[in-house]
Amino acid sequence: MPSERGRILLVEDDAVMGGTLAQRLRLEGYSVEWAHGAVEAAAALARRVPDLLLSDLRLPDGSGEELFLAYRERLAGTPALLMTAYAGIDQAIRLLKAGADDFLVKPVETADLLGRIEALLARKLVAPEDAVLGPSAAIRRVEAVLRRAASSDSTSLLLGETGTGKEVAARLLHALSPRARLPFVAVNCAAIPADLLESEVFGHERGAFTGATSRREGYAERAGGGTLFLDEVAELPPQLQAKLLRLLEAREFTRVGGNAVLPFKARTIAATNVDLDARVRDGRFREDLLYRLDVIRVEIPPLRARPEDVVHLARHFLESASGRSPRPLRGFDEQAVKAMETHAWPGNARELRNRVDRAVALADDPWIGAADLFPDRRGATATEDAAATLAEVLVAAERRAVASALEVTGWDVGAAAARLGVGRSTLFEKVRRLGLARPVETSGSPASGTG
């Protein structure tokens, strides 16, 4: 039976070390799946997301770094502990900035390794019945981080594509914190004209500029001892970035046109849908400000990476919108559910809410159908069926080609990738998407199944 202590995916090609680690971890009460290489690990990750990834970096058919980066979205907050016998500070920093949780240099002290694993796995998932953001393991991992961060006053940085629910996560973080009864003040930095942003955030005194007929409290002041949420923080102009840095460092500010220094008491949560590290490299975002904002980083996975949440969220949106419907609504029919589960949701939860709201307003039947949610597909004909059949044929052909290349090369991912004319990261993704797995060895080599 699966262990209650957690499921670990161990990626290690050394038979002696891998066998020793797997045995010790099982003795400690963990469930262990042992993958002997990158491709085998990719197949394991395609089948099931573990509670912790423990991977060597140098593998015979790829690298642990490529594996981690290729599956970072699917891991979606799963702790990753990476090991190497070839210590490189640049690589360690690169991996930690990319989202890895810890980095060890071989030989590994068993007690140290076990301690780190225990600490990482202390980040337990929120139970499905207690989850607020959704039922998927990916979003429950996010919620677990938010719950742990709620008691802290540290600045949090929420990252994720547009529409993934970063403000919802920020509001949950505030609601779970000791500041819950105090104001939650949200600022969309991209929606306010640059010449007004400073006075909107910090406030202004009467006469500070043309049109300032009275004193006005800014968002930083109105937040009081609550939470100041800076959405789309990457859009702040350089001058305001400097002032925000001072706000966070000195915990004080001055209204535009004023002299009085006022205390800043609120907790700050920032959010963005862009790569701030890239903005720093391009000189468009201050590195010192990023350090101040990026104390507790939380990445919100896109909806396509957590399909279990789609129907759950749709039903929530339907319940919220049904009061505005001129007719009673009973729910979604089977075709609607199937259509939602197979849609890629490029607009994430915001697109889902939009489609549900439109269906509620226009649906003729008590049961919302696929055509109500996707009117652009209305009137689908045999042409679509032919396209679907063609797509299936193409996928089958791709599966045969990838499987053949792997078999011919003895599952050497580098050689197979070269044979197929793709990169190794691309091949990892194809193995995951196509559900391929290396044939199980029947000789005396160590087993790689779950414990």
PyMOL commands that set and color helices and strands:
alter all, ss='L'
color gray80, all
select helices_A, chain A and resi 15-27+38-47+64-70+72-75+89-98+110-121+128-130+137-149+166-176+194-202+219-222+233-235+238-250+276-281+287-293+303-305+308-324+334-342+348-362+370-373+375-377+382-408+413-420+424-434
alter helices_A, ss='H'
color red, helices_A
select strands_A, chain A and resi 7-11+31-35+52-56+58-59+62-63+80-84+102-105+156-159+184-188+227-231+252-254+261-263+267-272+296-299+331-332+367-368
alter strands_A, ss='S'
color yellow, strands_A
deselect
rebuild
show_as cartoon
